[in-house]
């Protein structure tokens, strides 16, 4: 087809494609990578899935910092396996993003260049081993509340990645809660450590659902496209309702004096997080923003020579045949 | 395409609520399965329990210290695939260490550090967290600090080539526990050696820079290589009793494999000699480089602050 004919057909064709796209979303079917999609839909997905992938990769740092210090070999194995799972989640999600036409390398460069974001929760430090449990219970718990509805999101590769990720996140959450229950059965110092950790992570966990609905600029369009299926405030309420009974079983106090059961609504009333703090952290001024990005950048930069070596080796093995290459050591020396 | 829902919406959305109400939908249990379930743990006739325990500590400490070093790569590797692979290797070695430390404790409880009455710390953790540097029996190759990725690849190649040969023989141990641990470990170590061998070749034949780094890594670690084949009295006794392996007997097999990787990579064996010990004492005697002290300081800091803690 010539470019001229293409241009003449375009408005009519585009209208038809758009109608087909919208019908697919309405039927709750999946949009697949080779299907036509509005450019703004594609861009929104790249932003959201990449941000999610980056969150997994940056999220390795606050927990990774405690692998070396894990206080039992069993906990060390659990923590190392968990952080490894996060790298795996990052891989699935980068792959899902790549189906939208952006490479992992470009995405990584956008992350370390500060042009794409990750979940602000990881800009808070981990200060005790109890944080390994609290992150599992509250942070992974909040992530699950956010992510379970995403298993039904309209873009196929994203939704399918989320199904697997949610299963593993549920496992991590359970392990985190189990660490906290074990510590609560331990010494007074351990119980105090758990409470202190919960105090620090409660509000940032509530912030993980994003700003209140009236301040969320992306929600309405994302819901119309079937990318998002619940609002930030709905998910936050669900998280609070599920967490309060778990806190009671655990024996910790959630640090919110306004927290109270509302018989009429059948839900808990709760206080608002400090949204000024939220926006400061989002804009880059949280306790660990600079450290997290610098760590990622250092690892990426320090690995450059390894990636180059692998490419050089593969291209020579591919063009000359591996056997020939191996017998010829001149190029590398 | 059909609706992707596989559960009723409420059921599906309540994965989180299941934390307290049921266990059914969890993919796995929280505890790891016991890989030694059903294995006879009786110390075989004619074997000195204390010597068997010390021998298990040697092999267990090798794995524990090596695992601690490799785990330092987590979130620091050149790419995600390598991050995941290195974590895998660290996890496998940690698993081997746990089984071997537990075996040491079961064979001879006298070697397990005492803690305050009522401390719930299990034996494997007492051994890992409450022994001091001089009580660790690992070879020094496992403990020296990480360098770059090329040095790590080289260390894993040297360590896994040697340990795989050792475990192949150990899988025929008269001690049923050691035999089972070794049989499981052989599969893991085969993968570790493969990972390291492939990367060794890739870096040797990659760019001038990767080759230079690889040769530097090999040069740095080579002095620690000979120690792996020096027979300690405990190893000699364990080998004599049919429960352990004399590492001196592994030289030919290990050299054959290593020489194959070196030849494919166009790399010569470094010609400098082994790192000495003080008065002939080396890692197996509890004589270490300074690096082990700082490694243990980090590893043990939380556990030692809570000798009555439950984790």
Boltz contact constraints between the chains, C-beta under 6 A:
constraints:
  - contact:
      token1: [A, 28]
      token2: [B, 3]
      max_distance: 6.0
  - contact:
      token1: [A, 29]
      token2: [B, 1]
      max_distance: 6.0
  - contact:
      token1: [A, 30]
      token2: [B, 1]
      max_distance: 6.0
  - contact:
      token1: [A, 60]
      token2: [B, 75]
      max_distance: 6.0
  - contact:
      token1: [A, 61]
      token2: [B, 75]
      max_distance: 6.0
  - contact:
      token1: [A, 64]
      token2: [B, 74]
      max_distance: 6.0
  - contact:
      token1: [A, 64]
      token2: [B, 75]
      max_distance: 6.0
  - contact:
      token1: [A, 67]
      token2: [B, 71]
      max_distance: 6.0
  - contact:
      token1: [A, 67]
      token2: [B, 74]
      max_distance: 6.0
  - contact:
      token1: [A, 68]
      token2: [B, 298]
      max_distance: 6.0
  - contact:
      token1: [A, 69]
      token2: [B, 301]
      max_distance: 6.0
  - contact:
      token1: [A, 69]
      token2: [B, 302]
      max_distance: 6.0
  - contact:
      token1: [A, 71]
      token2: [B, 302]
      max_distance: 6.0
  - contact:
      token1: [A, 71]
      token2: [B, 303]
      max_distance: 6.0
  - contact:
      token1: [A, 71]
      token2: [B, 311]
      max_distance: 6.0
  - contact:
      token1: [A, 72]
      token2: [B, 125]
      max_distance: 6.0
  - contact:
      token1: [A, 72]
      token2: [B, 311]
      max_distance: 6.0
  - contact:
      token1: [A, 73]
      token2: [B, 98]
      max_distance: 6.0
  - contact:
      token1: [A, 73]
      token2: [B, 124]
      max_distance: 6.0
  - contact:
      token1: [A, 73]
      token2: [B, 128]
      max_distance: 6.0
  - contact:
      token1: [A, 75]
      token2: [B, 311]
      max_distance: 6.0
  - contact:
      token1: [A, 77]
      token2: [B, 94]
      max_distance: 6.0
  - contact:
      token1: [A, 80]
      token2: [B, 71]
      max_distance: 6.0
  - contact:
      token1: [A, 80]
      token2: [B, 87]
      max_distance: 6.0
  - contact:
      token1: [A, 80]
      token2: [B, 91]
      max_distance: 6.0
  - contact:
      token1: [A, 83]
      token2: [B, 74]
      max_distance: 6.0
  - contact:
      token1: [A, 84]
      token2: [B, 84]
      max_distance: 6.0
  - contact:
      token1: [A, 84]
      token2: [B, 87]
      max_distance: 6.0
  - contact:
      token1: [A, 87]
      token2: [B, 80]
      max_distance: 6.0
  - contact:
      token1: [A, 87]
      token2: [B, 83]
      max_distance: 6.0
  - contact:
      token1: [A, 87]
      token2: [B, 84]
      max_distance: 6.0
  - contact:
      token1: [A, 90]
      token2: [B, 80]
      max_distance: 6.0
  - contact:
      token1: [A, 91]
      token2: [B, 80]
      max_distance: 6.0
  - contact:
      token1: [A, 129]
      token2: [B, 302]
      max_distance: 6.0
  - contact:
      token1: [A, 141]
      token2: [B, 16]
      max_distance: 6.0
  - contact:
      token1: [A, 144]
      token2: [B, 15]
      max_distance: 6.0
  - contact:
      token1: [A, 144]
      token2: [B, 16]
      max_distance: 6.0
  - contact:
      token1: [A, 145]
      token2: [B, 16]
      max_distance: 6.0
  - contact:
      token1: [A, 148]
      token2: [B, 13]
      max_distance: 6.0
  - contact:
      token1: [A, 148]
      token2: [B, 15]
      max_distance: 6.0
  - contact:
      token1: [A, 167]
      token2: [B, 27]
      max_distance: 6.0
  - contact:
      token1: [A, 170]
      token2: [B, 15]
      max_distance: 6.0
  - contact:
      token1: [A, 171]
      token2: [B, 27]
      max_distance: 6.0
  - contact:
      token1: [A, 171]
      token2: [B, 28]
      max_distance: 6.0
  - contact:
      token1: [A, 174]
      token2: [B, 26]
      max_distance: 6.0
  - contact:
      token1: [A, 175]
      token2: [B, 30]
      max_distance: 6.0
  - contact:
      token1: [A, 177]
      token2: [B, 19]
      max_distance: 6.0
  - contact:
      token1: [A, 178]
      token2: [B, 30]
      max_distance: 6.0
  - contact:
      token1: [A, 182]
      token2: [B, 310]
      max_distance: 6.0
  - contact:
      token1: [A, 185]
      token2: [B, 310]
      max_distance: 6.0
  - contact:
      token1: [A, 186]
      token2: [B, 309]
      max_distance: 6.0
  - contact:
      token1: [A, 186]
      token2: [B, 310]
      max_distance: 6.0
  - contact:
      token1: [A, 187]
      token2: [B, 308]
      max_distance: 6.0
  - contact:
      token1: [A, 187]
      token2: [B, 309]
      max_distance: 6.0
  - contact:
      token1: [A, 190]
      token2: [B, 309]
      max_distance: 6.0
  - contact:
      token1: [A, 242]
      token2: [B, 16]
      max_distance: 6.0
  - contact:
      token1: [A, 242]
      token2: [B, 17]
      max_distance: 6.0
  - contact:
      token1: [A, 246]
      token2: [B, 19]
      max_distance: 6.0
  - contact:
      token1: [A, 246]
      token2: [B, 20]
      max_distance: 6.0
  - contact:
      token1: [A, 299]
      token2: [B, 76]
      max_distance: 6.0
  - contact:
      token1: [A, 303]
      token2: [B, 78]
      max_distance: 6.0
  - contact:
      token1: [A, 305]
      token2: [B, 209]
      max_distance: 6.0
  - contact:
      token1: [A, 305]
      token2: [B, 210]
      max_distance: 6.0
  - contact:
      token1: [A, 306]
      token2: [B, 78]
      max_distance: 6.0
  - contact:
      token1: [A, 306]
      token2: [B, 149]
      max_distance: 6.0
  - contact:
      token1: [A, 307]
      token2: [B, 78]
      max_distance: 6.0
  - contact:
      token1: [A, 308]
      token2: [B, 207]
      max_distance: 6.0
  - contact:
      token1: [A, 309]
      token2: [B, 203]
      max_distance: 6.0
  - contact:
      token1: [A, 309]
      token2: [B, 206]
      max_distance: 6.0
  - contact:
      token1: [A, 309]
      token2: [B, 207]
      max_distance: 6.0
  - contact:
      token1: [A, 309]
      token2: [B, 210]
      max_distance: 6.0
  - contact:
      token1: [A, 310]
      token2: [B, 202]
      max_distance: 6.0
  - contact:
      token1: [A, 312]
      token2: [B, 206]
      max_distance: 6.0
  - contact:
      token1: [A, 312]
      token2: [B, 207]
      max_distance: 6.0
  - contact:
      token1: [A, 313]
      token2: [B, 202]
      max_distance: 6.0
  - contact:
      token1: [A, 313]
      token2: [B, 205]
      max_distance: 6.0
  - contact:
      token1: [A, 313]
      token2: [B, 206]
      max_distance: 6.0
  - contact:
      token1: [A, 326]
      token2: [B, 264]
      max_distance: 6.0
  - contact:
      token1: [A, 329]
      token2: [B, 266]
      max_distance: 6.0
  - contact:
      token1: [A, 332]
      token2: [B, 205]
      max_distance: 6.0
  - contact:
      token1: [A, 332]
      token2: [B, 211]
      max_distance: 6.0
